[in-house]
Amino acid sequence: MNPIIIHHRSSHHAKNSGYARLLDFIDATQIPSGKKVLPYRVAKLIGGIVKQNAGLYDTTSVLKDVELYKTFKKSKKKHTVVHYLNAERDVRYTISKSKNYKDTSFCATFHKPQEILTATITDNRYLRKLNGAIAVGANQVDFLKNWLDIDNVQYIPHGVDSTFFKEDYTKRKENNLLFVGQHLRDFDALNYCIPKIAERVENFTIHIVLRKDFSKYIIPHPSISIHSGINDVQLKAFYQEATALFLPLKNVTACNSILEAMACGVPIITTAVGGNLEYLKNTRSILAPINAYDSLIEKTIDLLKDESKIERMSKASLMRSADYDWSVISKKVLSFYETLNNNY
């Protein structure tokens, strides 16, 4: 079997974060490889005229498609599995000619919830040519089977680098919450809860780590410190110093920030939505109903006042995070490739 992985790295992801870390654990041909396969201006021209209703397809997508085509022409391997790490982008012209590529199966990993997928990808004809799909959220599986009309959809969790993100309880600070990221974060909940928690908890602080352009959604408060553009070491330090991760969400499949906090042995305070229910099973995490802001406040304050509960939740988070180490997840992905091979 010859895996070919089409990858993408979001600019806001730390070096040790993101789904592209899978590449470090699987021996595969990587696209893009950095080779010049087409003049950039030509790729930009093509990317500029392509409709985006079948998923994001930009200049880099064009270059990936051309490189994938050229890779097929050179390949003499028996069976090839093409894996798009981000199904929401790059899947287009090569897969439309999939019948021309003998002994080849196509799969993709989906990261967005159903509501976002159906709103942004109104033309799913290219995605329906996939032979299989990976869902990073258990809440995606049934939807993807129906939407794509394929049976081979498996829930394989997002991974985390637990060799980098790891616990150091000597650094933990009291009454110090952490909020990380911007995608599907519930800023209304954050802005409502923080002042009320600060009124009742002495020496309360919360560090907020997010892209600079999202800081406008944060209502200033003396207890809040906002950080943007930090490096990996600084991010890890914020996790290790946190009493708990405070991360209300509007929806979720997999949340990278939650996984990294768990690997650092941090208690999780979040919302009972989407993939959270499976990821946080048996972790003692606080999962408040969506929009239940007052409940979120009370549960957070109770936790901050109970050191023994913090310790129990820390240990439970750390124990559960072992299931999401990339060394474990990569083996599950390779096993999924085999199902594509066997069903070919």
N, C-alpha and C positions, 0 to 999 in steps of 0.2 A: 504493500500500500504506500502511496506517495501523497502525503497531505500537502496541499497548497493553501496557505493562509493569507487572506487579504485583510490587512489590518488598518487601524486608524487610531491615532492618539489625540485626545482632546488637549488643547493648549493649557487648560486650567488644571489638568491632572498632575500630581506630583510624580516624580520619576519612578517611585516604587508603588504607584497606584494604577488603577485602570485595568480594563479587561485585556489590553494588549500584553500584559505581563504573562499571559498564557504562552506567548512565544518563547519565553525563557525555559519552558518545561516540555516543549514538544519539538521534536526534530522534524522540521518542515521547510519547504520552499516558502520564502516570505516575499509578499508583494504589498507595497513597493519595496524594491531592493536597493533603490538609489541609482539604478542604471538609467541612462538617458534613452528613452524609447520613442520619444516624439518631441518636436520643438514645443516649448512651453506655450508660446503664443498660439499655436494651432490647437493645443489642448484647451486653452482658455476660451478660444473662439467656439469650439464645440460645446464645452461646458456651459457657455453663456446662452446657447440657444435651445438647450434641452429642457423640456418641461420637468418640473420638480414634483409633480403629483404622484409619481411612482416611487418616491423616495429621493433623498438628497443625492444629486449627481452633479459634481462640480469639476473644476479643472483637475484636481488630484484623482477624482474618480475616472476620468478619461484616461489618464496616464496608467492607472491600475488596470483598466480594461485592456488597453493595448499590450501591457506587459503580460497579462494573463494569456492573451491570445498567442503571443510569441512563445510563451512557456509551453503551451499546448503543442505548438508546432515542433518544438525541440524534444519533448518528452517521449521516452520509449518505455516508460514504466507500465506495468500491467494494469493496475487499478489506481485511479487518482480520486482523491476526495478534495474538493474545493470548499473551503470554509470561510465565509464572510463573517468576520468577528462582529461587525455591526450591520445587522440586516436592514437598518433604517437608512443606509447609504450604500452607494457603489454598485448595487445589484442591478445590472441593466443589460447591455448588448451581448456580452459573451454568453450569459445564461440563456438568452433568447435563441441562441443557436446550439443549445445543449445536445440536441440529437446528433449533431455533427461530431461530437467528442465521445468516441467509444470508450467503454470502461471507465466512465467518469460519473461521479455523483456530486451533487451540489447541496450544501447545507449552510445555514446561517444562524447566528445567535441574535435573539431579539431582547432589547433592553427596555423598551418603552411600554407603558400600560396600554390596555386596549383603547382607551379614550383618545390617547395621543396618536396611536397608530392609525385608527380609522379617520381621524381628522386630518392628518398630514399625508397619508398615503391613500388617496382615493382610487388609484389605479394600481391594483396588486397583481397584474397579469405576469410580471416578471417573477415576483415572489412565489407565485403559484407553481412555478417550474422547479422549485426546490424539491429535493428528494427527502429532506429531513430538516428539522429545526430544533434548536436548543432554546429553552426558556430559562432565563435567570431568575424568574419569579414563578412560584407554584401557581399564582393567580393568572398566569398567561396561557397555560397548557390547553385547556378546553377551547378557549377563544382561538388560538393559533390553529388547532386542528380543523375547526370549522371555517375559519377565514381563508386558510391556505388549501383546504381540502386535501390534507395529507394526514396519515395516521402516525407517522414516525416523528412525534414531537416529545422531547424528553425535558424534564426539569433537571437541570444541572446548575447548582448554585454558582454565583460569582465567587471568585477566589480572593485571598488576601495573602500578602507577603508577611508571614509571621516570624520570619528571620529578621526583618527590619522593624516592623511594628510589634513590639513586645512590652511586657509589663515591667515597670520599675516603681513599686509602691513607695519607695523612699522619697519620690518626687511629688507624690500626691499632696494637694493643698486642700484645706478645709473650705467648704461653701463656695467652691469654684466650679461653675458649670462651663461647658464648651458646646458651641454650635458651629457646625462645619458645612459649607456648601451652599448651593442656591437652587439646584434643580428640584422642583416640586416641594420646596420648603414652605412651611406655613408661617409666613412672616407676620400675619395678623395674630396668630397665636403667640408668637414670640413677643411682639410689641405689647400685647395685652398682659401676658403673664409676668414678664421680667420686673416691671415696677412693683407689682403686688407681692412678688416673692421678696424683693429687696426691702420692702416695708417690714417684713416679719423675720428676716434672717440677718443677723449681725455679720458685718464684714463680708457681705455677699458680693461676688464678682462673676461675670460671664465674659468669656472671650469668644468673639465671633470671627470665624475665618471664612472668607468668601471672595469672589471676584470683586474688584473695585467698583465696577459698574452696577453692582447690586447693593452697594452700601446705602444707596438712596432709599431703600425700603426699610431701613432700620431707624426707628425713632430714637434719638439720642437719650441716654440716661447715664447718670454718674457711675453706675455699676458695670456699664458696657465698655469693652475695648474691642475695636474692629481692626482686623489684620488682613492685608491682601498682599499677594506676590511673595509669600514666604517660601522658604526651601523645605526639603523633606525633613531635615533634622529639626527644624523649628516646629513643623507640624507634629512630628512624633513627640516632641517635648510638651506641646499643648495637650495631647492625649494623656501622656503620663502624669501631668500635673492636675488633670481634671478629677473632681470628685465624681462627676457623672457627665455623660453626653446628654444634652438637652436638645432634642431634634424633632419637634412636631412637623409632620408631613401631610400634604394634601393627598398624595397617592404615592405608590412605590412598587417597583418590582424587586430590584436589589439595590441596596444603598451602600456604596463604597465606604462612606464615613462611618456607618454603623459597624461594618466588618473590621475596619481599622481600629476603632475604639474597643471592640470586643477583644481583638488580638492583644491590645494593651491592658486588658483586664479592667476595663472601665464599665461601670453600670450604665445601662441604657434607659433613657426616658424618651419615649416617642409615641407615635399614634398607631392605633390598631387598624391599619389599612394594608391592603395588598399583600406583597410578599413578606412583610414584617412578621406576620403570624407564624410562618414556617421558619424563617431565619432565626427567630428569637424563642423558638419552642424550648422549654425546659431551662430558661436562663434567668428566671425570676424578674425579668425586665418589666418596667412600667410601661404598659400599653394602654393609653387613654383613648376613649372613643373620639372620633373626629369631631371637632368643634366643642368638645367638653372642656373648655378652658379652665373653669373653676376646679374641676376634678384634677386636671393636670397640675394646677398650682398646689392643691392640698397634698397630692401624692409626692410632688417634688420636695415640698417643705418637710413632710414626714421623713423622707429618705435622708435629707441633709441633717436631720436631728438624730439619726439612728446609725451610729458607727457600725454596729454589728450587722445591720442590714446591708450597708455599703459593702462590707467585707464578703458577705454571702453572695451578693450580686456580682461582685468583682470576680470571684472564683468561678461562678456559673458562666459568666461571659467568656472568661478565658478558656474554660473547658470546652464550651460549645464552638469556639473559634477554631479549634483543631480540625473540625470537620470541613472547614473552608480554606485550609491551607492549599496553596497552589499545587503542591506536590500530590495532594489528594484529588483536587478538582481536575487536574490535567489527565489523570488516569481515567476518570469518568468520561472525559471528552474523547480520549483515544478509544475507549470501549464503544462510544457512540459511533465513531468512524467505522468500527467493525460491523455495526448493524447496517450501515449503508453499503458496505462491501458485500455482506451476506445476502442482502436483499436486492442486490443489483441484478 
